[in-house]
């Protein structure tokens, strides 16, 4: 009986520790909050190399207090082939932002959105 309980607990911990695949909207929220709160490790984890380079280069200009509430809201979401666009708003910026997301290694990640790239919104 004791071995059964120990095995059950081990399986419970292993199943809870697996990586969770976030939806594009959830990924956009994580990226927006980590960007404004200066959490570079989380930002890097949820962005492509180009996306991280772009966001980290301007992050210091937009850093907010970690205890402040982002009030992240998805305004619109559109899929264009293998790319998802998420238009969002936060308490930190009066103008809605747009993230371009692609799948990399089975995870949705924010990538670089070029200045002349046409958004679906």
MDAnalysis code that builds the backbone (N, CA, C; Angstrom):
import MDAnalysis as mda
import numpy as np

u = mda.Universe.empty(363, n_residues=121, atom_resindex=np.repeat(np.arange(121), 3), trajectory=True)
u.add_TopologyAttr("name", ["N", "CA", "C"] * 121)
u.add_TopologyAttr("resid", np.arange(1, 122))
u.add_TopologyAttr("resname", ["UNK", "UNK", "UNK", "UNK", "UNK", "UNK", "UNK", "UNK", "UNK", "UNK", "UNK", "UNK", "UNK", "UNK", "UNK", "UNK", "UNK", "UNK", "UNK", "UNK", "UNK", "UNK", "UNK", "UNK", "UNK", "UNK", "UNK", "UNK", "UNK", "UNK", "UNK", "UNK", "UNK", "UNK", "UNK", "UNK", "UNK", "UNK", "UNK", "UNK", "UNK", "UNK", "UNK", "UNK", "UNK", "UNK", "UNK", "UNK", "UNK", "UNK", "UNK", "UNK", "UNK", "UNK", "UNK", "UNK", "UNK", "UNK", "UNK", "UNK", "UNK", "UNK", "UNK", "UNK", "UNK", "UNK", "UNK", "UNK", "UNK", "UNK", "UNK", "UNK", "UNK", "UNK", "UNK", "UNK", "UNK", "UNK", "UNK", "UNK", "UNK", "UNK", "UNK", "UNK", "UNK", "UNK", "UNK", "UNK", "UNK", "UNK", "UNK", "UNK", "UNK", "UNK", "UNK", "UNK", "UNK", "UNK", "UNK", "UNK", "UNK", "UNK", "UNK", "UNK", "UNK", "UNK", "UNK", "UNK", "UNK", "UNK", "UNK", "UNK", "UNK", "UNK", "UNK", "UNK", "UNK", "UNK", "UNK", "UNK", "UNK"])
u.atoms.positions = np.array([
    [0.830, -1.191, 0.000],
    [0.000, 0.000, 0.000],
    [0.872, 1.251, 0.000],
    [1.944, 1.196, 0.803],
    [2.836, 2.350, 0.900],
    [3.494, 2.640, -0.447],
    [3.902, 1.583, -1.163],
    [4.518, 1.753, -2.484],
    [3.533, 2.332, -3.486],
    [2.274, 1.938, -3.397],
    [1.246, 2.454, -4.292],
    [1.048, 3.952, -4.086],
    [1.022, 4.387, -2.847],
    [0.865, 5.810, -2.536],
    [2.071, 6.598, -3.044],
    [3.270, 6.083, -2.848],
    [4.482, 6.772, -3.301],
    [4.500, 6.865, -4.820],
    [4.168, 5.777, -5.490],
    [4.117, 5.792, -6.957],
    [3.069, 6.779, -7.469],
    [1.938, 6.826, -6.817],
    [0.885, 7.768, -7.214],
    [1.340, 9.209, -7.063],
    [2.009, 9.506, -5.975],
    [2.515, 10.863, -5.757],
    [3.577, 11.241, -6.788],
    [4.460, 10.321, -7.103],
    [5.490, 10.585, -8.113],
    [4.845, 10.868, -9.463],
    [3.865, 10.070, -9.858],
    [3.166, 10.294, -11.120],
    [2.431, 11.632, -11.124],
    [1.853, 11.995, -10.009],
    [1.162, 13.279, -9.899],
    [2.130, 14.436, -10.122],
    [3.287, 14.387, -9.488],
    [4.279, 15.456, -9.653],
    [4.816, 15.518, -11.076],
    [5.037, 14.382, -11.698],
    [5.533, 14.354, -13.072],
    [4.497, 14.930, -14.033],
    [3.244, 14.569, -13.847],
    [2.202, 15.068, -14.749],
    [1.972, 16.558, -14.579],
    [2.158, 17.086, -13.388],
    [1.972, 18.516, -13.143],
    [3.151, 19.347, -13.644],
    [4.302, 18.728, -13.825],
    [5.485, 19.479, -14.217],
    [5.676, 19.570, -15.722],
    [4.833, 18.939, -16.524],
    [4.970, 18.978, -17.975],
    [4.709, 20.385, -18.495],
    [5.360, 20.706, -19.622],
    [5.146, 21.995, -20.265],
    [3.729, 22.076, -20.807],
    [3.110, 23.188, -20.584],
    [1.767, 23.410, -21.064],
    [1.854, 24.218, -22.355],
    [1.186, 23.762, -23.406],
    [1.156, 24.514, -24.650],
    [0.148, 25.642, -24.502],
    [0.621, 26.851, -24.633],
    [-0.242, 28.015, -24.510],
    [-0.871, 28.336, -25.857],
    [-2.066, 28.875, -25.826],
    [-2.715, 29.341, -27.046],
    [-2.018, 30.625, -27.495],
    [-2.257, 31.074, -28.727],
    [-1.651, 32.339, -29.164],
    [-2.020, 33.520, -28.259],
    [-3.270, 33.581, -27.807],
    [-3.699, 34.681, -26.926],
    [-2.997, 34.616, -25.571],
    [-2.868, 33.405, -25.025],
    [-2.180, 33.248, -23.741],
    [-0.700, 33.607, -23.877],
    [-0.098, 33.213, -24.990],
    [1.304, 33.553, -25.235],
    [1.471, 35.063, -25.359],
    [0.561, 35.714, -26.074],
    [0.621, 37.175, -26.223],
    [0.533, 37.860, -24.861],
    [-0.322, 37.355, -23.985],
    [-0.448, 37.931, -22.646],
    [0.850, 37.777, -21.867],
    [1.442, 36.595, -21.902],
    [2.699, 36.348, -21.188],
    [3.798, 37.277, -21.713],
    [3.871, 37.428, -23.032],
    [4.901, 38.270, -23.636],
    [4.676, 39.736, -23.278],
    [3.454, 40.221, -23.369],
    [3.176, 41.621, -23.045],
    [3.515, 41.921, -21.586],
    [3.089, 41.057, -20.676],
    [3.363, 41.292, -19.259],
    [4.856, 41.195, -18.944],
    [5.545, 40.211, -19.542],
    [6.984, 40.095, -19.277],
    [7.741, 41.261, -19.902],
    [7.282, 41.768, -21.023],
    [7.908, 42.932, -21.665],
    [7.809, 44.154, -20.758],
    [6.610, 44.474, -20.297],
    [6.413, 45.664, -19.465],
    [6.989, 45.518, -18.062],
    [7.061, 44.310, -17.546],
    [7.595, 44.106, -16.191],
    [9.090, 43.811, -16.184],
    [9.733, 43.795, -17.354],
    [11.182, 43.615, -17.424],
    [11.657, 42.204, -17.147],
    [10.801, 41.211, -17.365],
    [11.153, 39.810, -17.127],
    [11.766, 39.229, -18.407],
    [13.069, 39.396, -18.568],
    [13.745, 38.990, -19.801],
    [13.746, 37.483, -20.019],
    [13.845, 36.690, -18.966],
    [13.866, 35.230, -19.114],
    [12.549, 34.724, -19.697],
    [11.434, 35.216, -19.180],
    [10.129, 34.808, -19.691],
    [9.919, 35.336, -21.101],
    [10.344, 36.558, -21.346],
    [10.229, 37.149, -22.678],
    [10.986, 36.295, -23.698],
    [12.195, 35.898, -23.365],
    [13.014, 35.100, -24.279],
    [12.393, 33.727, -24.541],
    [11.788, 33.140, -23.510],
    [11.182, 31.811, -23.624],
    [9.992, 31.800, -24.585],
    [9.255, 32.901, -24.675],
    [8.018, 32.941, -25.454],
    [8.132, 33.758, -26.739],
    [9.358, 34.017, -27.197],
    [9.565, 34.740, -28.442],
    [10.586, 34.003, -29.299],
    [10.547, 34.262, -30.594],
    [11.581, 33.736, -31.484],
    [12.838, 34.579, -31.277],
    [13.950, 34.168, -31.873],
    [15.203, 34.925, -31.740],
    [15.034, 36.353, -32.268],
    [14.365, 36.504, -33.429],
    [14.142, 37.843, -34.000],
    [13.193, 38.657, -33.131],
    [12.150, 38.013, -32.631],
    [11.190, 38.702, -31.773],
    [11.827, 39.177, -30.482],
    [12.657, 38.330, -29.883],
    [13.338, 38.706, -28.643],
    [14.300, 39.863, -28.883],
    [15.068, 39.792, -29.962],
    [16.024, 40.867, -30.271],
    [15.301, 42.194, -30.451],
    [14.172, 42.174, -31.135],
    [13.403, 43.390, -31.376],
    [12.812, 43.950, -30.076],
    [12.168, 43.096, -29.294],
    [11.513, 43.561, -28.066],
    [12.522, 43.959, -26.982],
    [13.591, 43.190, -26.832],
    [14.559, 43.503, -25.773],
    [15.322, 44.793, -26.052],
    [15.437, 45.163, -27.332],
    [16.158, 46.396, -27.667],
    [15.405, 47.655, -27.215],
    [14.086, 47.558, -27.075],
    [13.304, 48.732, -26.652],
    [12.654, 48.554, -25.287],
    [12.873, 47.413, -24.659],
    [12.193, 47.087, -23.400],
    [12.458, 48.102, -22.296],
    [13.667, 48.598, -22.174],
    [14.002, 49.506, -21.075],
    [13.215, 50.813, -21.134],
    [12.740, 51.197, -22.305],
    [11.958, 52.428, -22.444],
    [10.523, 52.272, -21.939],
    [10.072, 51.033, -21.779],
    [8.672, 50.786, -21.439],
    [8.467, 50.039, -20.132],
    [9.510, 49.804, -19.367],
    [9.392, 49.005, -18.153],
    [8.488, 49.690, -17.126],
    [7.574, 48.897, -16.581],
    [6.629, 49.348, -15.558],
    [6.933, 48.626, -14.247],
    [6.309, 49.078, -13.169],
    [6.449, 48.439, -11.866],
    [5.901, 47.015, -11.921],
    [6.643, 46.059, -11.367],
    [6.226, 44.644, -11.394],
    [4.892, 44.406, -10.687],
    [4.539, 45.246, -9.743],
    [3.289, 45.069, -9.003],
    [2.098, 45.716, -9.698],
    [2.342, 46.461, -10.771],
    [1.239, 47.129, -11.464],
    [0.437, 46.116, -12.286],
    [-0.810, 46.398, -12.463],
    [-1.725, 45.502, -13.175],
    [-1.726, 45.848, -14.661],
    [-1.482, 44.863, -15.515],
    [-1.394, 45.089, -16.964],
    [-2.772, 45.246, -17.604],
    [-3.786, 44.605, -17.051],
    [-5.135, 44.614, -17.633],
    [-5.108, 44.233, -19.111],
    [-4.407, 43.152, -19.420],
    [-4.273, 42.673, -20.785],
    [-5.620, 42.191, -21.305],
    [-5.992, 42.647, -22.515],
    [-7.234, 42.216, -23.152],
    [-6.974, 41.983, -24.628],
    [-7.457, 40.857, -25.139],
    [-7.374, 40.584, -26.563],
    [-8.487, 41.366, -27.255],
    [-8.108, 42.205, -28.202],
    [-9.075, 43.003, -28.959],
    [-9.556, 42.218, -30.179],
    [-8.619, 41.538, -30.845],
    [-8.956, 40.763, -32.034],
    [-7.876, 39.709, -32.259],
    [-8.228, 38.656, -32.962],
    [-7.283, 37.593, -33.281],
    [-7.603, 37.082, -34.677],
    [-6.565, 36.902, -35.492],
    [-6.773, 36.415, -36.856],
    [-5.683, 35.424, -37.225],
    [-6.072, 34.397, -37.969],
    [-5.107, 33.406, -38.430],
    [-4.936, 33.579, -39.935],
    [-3.678, 33.580, -40.359],
    [-3.361, 33.719, -41.772],
    [-2.354, 32.633, -42.123],
    [-2.856, 31.475, -42.544],
    [-1.982, 30.336, -42.806],
    [-1.430, 29.795, -41.501],
    [-0.108, 29.828, -41.360],
    [0.530, 29.330, -40.144],
    [0.934, 30.465, -39.205],
    [0.390, 31.642, -39.439],
    [0.684, 32.818, -38.628],
    [-0.595, 33.270, -37.925],
    [-0.481, 33.608, -36.654],
    [-1.616, 34.152, -35.911],
    [-1.268, 35.579, -35.499],
    [-2.200, 36.469, -35.710],
    [-2.048, 37.866, -35.310],
    [-2.962, 38.115, -34.122],
    [-2.417, 38.729, -33.069],
    [-3.212, 39.044, -31.882],
    [-3.118, 40.550, -31.637],
    [-4.270, 41.208, -31.695],
    [-4.349, 42.639, -31.383],
    [-4.798, 42.727, -29.935],
    [-4.076, 43.487, -29.123],
    [-4.323, 43.514, -27.690],
    [-4.250, 44.940, -27.148],
    [-4.771, 45.103, -25.951],
    [-4.643, 46.377, -25.246],
    [-4.146, 46.101, -23.829],
    [-3.426, 47.072, -23.282],
    [-2.956, 46.996, -21.899],
    [-3.208, 48.335, -21.230],
    [-3.070, 48.342, -19.925],
    [-3.232, 49.584, -19.171],
    [-2.043, 50.525, -19.397],
    [-0.954, 50.016, -19.961],
    [0.270, 50.788, -20.109],
    [0.330, 51.622, -21.378],
    [-0.499, 51.332, -22.352],
    [-0.438, 52.026, -23.632],
    [-1.854, 52.283, -24.132],
    [-2.200, 53.527, -24.447],
    [-3.562, 53.810, -24.907],
    [-3.864, 53.234, -26.295],
    [-2.818, 52.985, -27.073],
    [-2.980, 52.453, -28.424],
    [-2.820, 50.927, -28.403],
    [-3.734, 50.178, -29.023],
    [-3.596, 48.720, -29.048],
    [-2.324, 48.291, -29.780],
    [-1.728, 47.203, -29.311],
    [-0.554, 46.633, -29.954],
    [-0.938, 45.389, -30.730],
    [-0.019, 44.933, -31.589],
    [-0.260, 43.745, -32.392],
    [0.969, 42.852, -32.310],
    [0.740, 41.586, -32.014],
    [1.805, 40.588, -32.014],
    [1.571, 39.633, -33.175],
    [2.658, 39.240, -33.822],
    [2.640, 38.205, -34.845],
    [3.217, 36.954, -34.197],
    [2.481, 35.848, -34.235],
    [2.928, 34.605, -33.609],
    [3.078, 33.496, -34.637],
    [4.123, 32.700, -34.450],
    [4.379, 31.522, -35.273],
    [4.655, 30.347, -34.340],
    [4.508, 29.140, -34.871],
    [4.830, 27.976, -34.054],
    [6.294, 27.611, -34.253],
    [6.982, 27.430, -33.135],
    [8.383, 27.032, -33.136],
    [8.543, 25.957, -32.076],
    [9.012, 24.805, -32.468],
    [9.177, 23.668, -31.559],
    [7.859, 23.305, -30.866],
    [6.745, 23.421, -31.594],
    [5.446, 23.050, -31.050],
    [4.824, 24.082, -30.121],
    [5.465, 25.229, -29.967],
    [4.973, 26.289, -29.074],
    [4.684, 27.550, -29.897],
    [3.646, 28.274, -29.522],
    [3.392, 29.569, -30.143],
    [4.378, 30.575, -29.578],
    [5.018, 31.342, -30.464],
    [5.995, 32.348, -30.032],
    [5.788, 33.629, -30.819],
    [5.994, 34.739, -30.125],
    [5.903, 36.048, -30.774],
    [7.165, 36.241, -31.597],
    [6.994, 36.698, -32.823],
    [8.124, 36.919, -33.707],
    [8.145, 38.373, -34.172],
    [9.149, 38.705, -34.938],
    [9.329, 40.068, -35.436],
    [8.247, 40.408, -36.443],
    [7.642, 41.549, -36.255],
    [6.626, 42.071, -37.155],
    [7.243, 43.253, -37.878],
    [7.615, 43.071, -39.137],
    [8.280, 44.119, -39.911],
    [7.426, 45.360, -40.075],
    [8.058, 46.531, -40.252],
    [7.317, 47.781, -40.351],
    [6.394, 47.868, -41.573],
    [6.721, 47.144, -42.624],
    [5.892, 47.195, -43.834],
    [5.022, 45.961, -44.000],
    [5.016, 45.117, -42.989],
    [4.219, 43.889, -43.056],
    [2.750, 44.224, -42.832],
    [1.909, 43.692, -43.704],
    [0.481, 43.984, -43.630],
    [-0.184, 43.116, -42.574],
    [-0.830, 43.768, -41.631],
    [-1.587, 43.088, -40.582],
    [-3.027, 42.909, -41.052],
    [-3.720, 41.894, -40.574],
    [-5.096, 41.667, -41.036],
    [-6.131, 42.583, -40.392],
    [-5.736, 43.478, -39.517],
    [-6.724, 44.319, -38.822],
    [-6.834, 45.681, -39.451],
])
